[in-house]
Every structure is written in structure tokens, then in C-alpha cells.
Amino acid sequence: MVNDKFEKVADSYSKMFYYSPYYMLLAELLEKYLGQACHVLEIGIADGIVAMAWERVRQESGNKRPLTYFGLDPVERMVEVARERSDTMNIKFLPSVGTISEAIQISQLVRDTPLDGLIISRVLHEIFIQHDLDHEKLFFDIKRILDRKHPKIVVLGIVNRFIGLTKDETERFISEQIKEIGHGHDPAKEYVDQSLLDEFMIKNQYKIVDQKKISQPLNGFDPSPWGETLTVYELS
Ligand SMILES: C[S@@+](CC[C@H](N)C(=O)[O-])C[C@H]1O[C@@H](n2cnc3c(N)ncnc32)[C@H](O)[C@@H]1O
């Protein structure tokens, strides 16, 4: 199964990434745009890293508003670790096993609860690969949730597509990425195109209210072709 690579890192995922500036920025955006939210859903929670980062910002800013945070991930061990973490959190973090396609059916609670926010962080390329690099199939998976739940705020964090490396540079990029995170992707082919994603969201009545870019250093590349874009979309 595609998710073997995440099974292997389930017990170390947060240790690898927790202090990355990406999560700090994401948590700040979540607090800014969803700080008043009552119910959010995150797709692809891994071990709960995003919920944990947001929880830290909520505590720092003294936000005690009750929040129910539904979370899905197909990797059972990730969900187990996330559940263990949920006991230590002040928010009601409810991780379940499931993929984006099952997001609405997964529990009656998610089906019946209006969602203020939808969060998908560094997961879309995985779904894109599972859909044989077909943007339309990926967008269909997101649209299913938008059409059913109409979340007021959608926060999407994607790893940037990067076009322009030579064949040798692409191979070097992949091998450096394997050293960093255990697996690598072709930056021109296997990441989602931000402009297509924006176009899709705008077509679905969402407007961009914030967009931030982060660059990840990658050994031997300057500037680094590896980076992320975080976008906050609001229902018009
Ligand atoms: C790179 S990790 C990102 C985890 C976390 N959201 C973050 O920002 O660090 C990708 C996660 O997506 C999950 N995933 C893979 N395919 C998925 C799918 N079809 N639906 C939902 N999640 C999926 C993986 O199990 C993994 O935990």
C-alpha cells in the first residue's frame, strides 16, 4: 500500500518536523482565521502534528474556546499515536482511520456537524500520486467535502511544484530528500500545481484571504527547490 512509508515513521513523525517553521506558520494562520471556530476537520493528520502545533499557539494566546477537531488518516499507527496525544490536549481532538474519499461517511458526528474549517496540510501530493497525477481526480476528492460541508475557511498547505531542474538535478533532489524524510518525489511531476488549486477553489466560490511561502533548505541547492505554500481560502 502507498502508505507503507508513513507506517514506518509513525512513531517518529513529529520529532522529525515539529520545530519546522512550516508548522509554526500554519499554526499561526489557524489561530488567526479559525481561532473562533467550534468544529474543524483535518485530512491526513499523521500523528496529530498540526493539532499539536495549533494547541501550543492556542495555549500561548490563552484561547480557551471549546474546539472539536476531527482528524483522519489512513495509517492506523499514526492514528493510534494521535489518539494518545489527544489525551494531553485541551481541545477535543478526535482522530479516526480513513482517507479523504471517506471523509464524510467516516462518522455520523462528522456527517451531522457543520464545519467551520477544513485543513489539509502536505497531503495533497500523496492523494495526487494515488490518483496517477490527475489533478481533476484530486479536486473531485476535495469538492466532495466542500459540497457537503461548506466549511467557511479552508487551509491548504502544499509542497510546491518546482519546474526547471535538469535530469541530474532531479535525481540529486530526490536522493537528498530521501536522506531528509525517507522518501523523495520528482518536484516537477509529483506535486500539485498551486495555480490550478487556486483556480479550482475560486471556481468553488472560495476567495484567497492569505497566502504564505516557506522555503526548506536542501543540501547542495541554493536556492532550494523545496518549499511549501500555505493558503487560507474563505467561502464567498
Ligand atoms: C507528508 S504527511 C503530512 C502529515 C501532516 N498533515 C503534516 O502536515 O505534517 C502525509 C499524510 O497523509 C496521509 N495520507 C496519505 N494518503 C491519504 C489519503 N488518501 N487521504 C488522507 N490522508 C492520506 C499519510 O498517511 C500521511 O500521514
The ligand as a Gaussian input file, in Angstrom:
#p B3LYP/6-31G(d) Opt

LIG

0 1
 C        3.501000      14.131000       4.481000
 S        2.325000      13.540000       5.636000
 C        1.609000      15.052000       6.214000
 C        1.046000      14.915000       7.578000
 C        0.573000      16.207000       8.252000
 N       -0.677000      16.638000       7.690000
 C        1.609000      17.296000       8.144000
 O        1.296000      18.413000       7.723000
 O        2.757000      17.034000       8.535000
 C        1.049000      12.873000       4.615000
 C       -0.064000      12.176000       5.409000
 O       -1.148000      11.929000       4.504000
 C       -1.704000      10.682000       4.796000
 N       -2.447000      10.222000       3.606000
 C       -1.961000       9.524000       2.540000
 N       -2.949000       9.288000       1.671000
 C       -4.085000       9.841000       2.175000
 C       -5.438000       9.909000       1.728000
 N       -5.823000       9.359000       0.566000
 N       -6.352000      10.536000       2.496000
 C       -5.964000      11.107000       3.675000
 N       -4.690000      11.086000       4.141000
 C       -3.757000      10.453000       3.404000
 C       -0.491000       9.838000       5.173000
 O       -0.844000       8.700000       5.906000
 C        0.343000      10.823000       5.965000
 O        0.067000      10.771000       7.354000

